Amino acid sequence: MAERQHISSGSPYEPVAGYSRAVKVGNAVYVAGTTGLGADGKVIAINDPYAQAVQALKIIDRALQQAGAGLQHVVRTRIYVTDMQYADAVIRAHGEVFKDIRPASTLVSVTRLIEPTMLVEIEAEAIIG
């Protein structure tokens, strides 16, 4: 069995909910649903889905780097928005990062996320090599 590596971002939710920001098993990296939290653990850019998506993607990038991967290794993303009116802004942020990488991707609307001020959550999966 491949070694399992747990990667933490320091989110206050990780120890409470019992999850890791990312888990690396072999050459695969799975990044948990990631929102636009600042270094203080609070949601950034209230009412700005683009800025929240950009921040989530930066956190995903850091987690991938800790796992020895990068954005170029991402093969799949899942995007959750709390209102489809945010889709264009979030797609723009995603496209700025992934336009040449072009992972398989899904975008769905959900009723809400764990904090009402969170407008977007993004998951990513990467394969190294």
Secondary structure, 3 states (H helix, E strand, C coil): CCCEEEECCCCCHHHHHCCCCEEEECCEEEEEEECCECCCCCECCCCCHHHHHHHHHHHHHHHHHHCCCCHHHEEEEEEEECCHHHHHHHHHHHHHHHCCCCCEEEEEECCCCCCCCCCEEEEEEEECC
